[in-house]
Amino acid sequence: MNVKEVVGALIGVFVAFLGLLWFLQGTGVLRMRPILCIANCEEVVGPSPFWAVAGAIVFIIGAIVAIVSVRRGRIA
């Protein structure tokens, strides 16, 4: 694997982790307070279908990016 595949895999894993975090927060499994607020930030109370769906989509995209990056490194 060269640097390009490693960076692609790391970005994919990071995006997938972020999507998983959003999914867990959207389903109400995980609750976190806002870390850095610029405006009136409030904690999401209860499940949020929007963040659950957005998290699932972002997780799938990140997983695909990571898998494609790793496979591209093995084929070459």
Secondary structure as UniProt FT lines:
FT   HELIX           3..27
FT   HELIX           49..75
//
